[in-house]
Amino acid sequence: MLRFLSAVRPVDLSAEAVVVNGELCLVVYIADELDGIFATRVVGGVVTELYGVRNPEKLSRLAEPVPLSR
């Protein structure tokens, strides 16, 4: 994914790897503003699924702790 982003990225794009919900994710910023968060599922060394969130309402809650309940 990083190789793809480096080929099509705007000049002011940056990214960092973080753990969200126990999964390694890539958080993408454009002009220092949060643009999206992306994760993959790897099975047997092969990427089988790609997840992305760019909805500003959902991203605004990214830094908020979410209590778990059953």
N, C-alpha and C positions, 0 to 999 in steps of 0.2 A: 504494500500500500504506500509506503514511503517513496518508493521509486516512482510510482504513478504520480503522486502529489508533486514530487520535485519536477516532473516533466510538464505539468499543466498549472502549476501554482502561480498565483499572483505574486508580485515582487515582495509584498509585505506579509506573506504567509509564514507562520511558525507553528510548530507542533511539539507536544510533549507526551511522553508515555506516563499513564497513571493507572492506578487500580480502582475500578468502580464496580461495586457489587461483587467483589471478589474476582473480577476478570480484568486482564490487562487491556487497556483501551488507549486510543490515540485521541488527544484533545487538540483541536485545530483552532488557531486564532488567525484572524485577518485584521491587520492594523491594530494589533493588541486587543481586539474584541473577540470574545468567544464566538466561534462560527459553528462548531459541531463537535460531536464525539462519535468515535467509530470503534467497533470491536469486531473480532473475527472468531469463528469457532473452527478449531483445527481437530480433525479426526485422522489418525494414522498418518500424521505429517502432511496432510492435505487440507487446505482451507475449504471448508464445506459450506460455510455461511458467513455473510457479511452484514453487520448491523450498523446503522447510522441514525443519529438524531440531530436534526438541525432546527427543530421547532423551538423558537425563542422562549415560549412559555415553559416547555419542559427543561430547557437548558438553564433557565433562571433558577431552578430548584437544585441544580447540580451540586452546589456547595452546601446545601442544607442537609443536616443529618436527618435520616428518616427512621423513626422508631419501628422496630419489628414487633409483630404480634402474631398470635395464632388464633 
